[in-house]
Amino acid sequence: MKVIEIIVSPEGESKLETRGFQGAECQEASRFLELALGRKTSDTATSEFHQTSVQQQTQLEQKE
């Protein structure tokens, strides 16, 4: 399941966490929230970010 979680601290700082996305699709899915919440101060990639989807791997193999 794909999830985007928004965490707001008592000081008003917000943090987005994504789960269930692979590769850069998490950034694409959460972009509208980042724009709505304001300036980004940091970005930490999870292990899911560094995974490529099976479909992407298959497409690359077929091109070679």
Contacts in CASP RR format, 6 or more apart in sequence:
PFRMAT RR
TARGET T0000
AUTHOR 0000-0000-0000
METHOD contacts of the structure
MODEL  1
MKVIEIIVSPEGESKLETRGFQGAECQEASRFLELALGRKTSDTATSEFH
QTSVQQQTQLEQKE
1 19 0 8 1.000
1 20 0 8 1.000
2 18 0 8 1.000
2 19 0 8 1.000
2 20 0 8 1.000
2 21 0 8 1.000
2 29 0 8 1.000
3 18 0 8 1.000
3 19 0 8 1.000
3 20 0 8 1.000
4 16 0 8 1.000
4 17 0 8 1.000
4 18 0 8 1.000
4 29 0 8 1.000
4 30 0 8 1.000
4 33 0 8 1.000
5 16 0 8 1.000
5 17 0 8 1.000
5 18 0 8 1.000
5 19 0 8 1.000
6 14 0 8 1.000
6 15 0 8 1.000
6 16 0 8 1.000
6 33 0 8 1.000
6 37 0 8 1.000
7 14 0 8 1.000
7 15 0 8 1.000
7 16 0 8 1.000
7 17 0 8 1.000
8 14 0 8 1.000
8 15 0 8 1.000
9 15 0 8 1.000
14 37 0 8 1.000
16 30 0 8 1.000
16 33 0 8 1.000
16 34 0 8 1.000
16 37 0 8 1.000
18 26 0 8 1.000
18 29 0 8 1.000
18 30 0 8 1.000
18 46 0 8 1.000
18 48 0 8 1.000
19 48 0 8 1.000
20 26 0 8 1.000
20 48 0 8 1.000
21 29 0 8 1.000
21 48 0 8 1.000
21 49 0 8 1.000
22 48 0 8 1.000
22 49 0 8 1.000
22 51 0 8 1.000
22 52 0 8 1.000
22 53 0 8 1.000
23 48 0 8 1.000
23 49 0 8 1.000
23 50 0 8 1.000
23 51 0 8 1.000
23 52 0 8 1.000
23 53 0 8 1.000
24 49 0 8 1.000
25 53 0 8 1.000
26 46 0 8 1.000
26 48 0 8 1.000
26 49 0 8 1.000
34 40 0 8 1.000
END
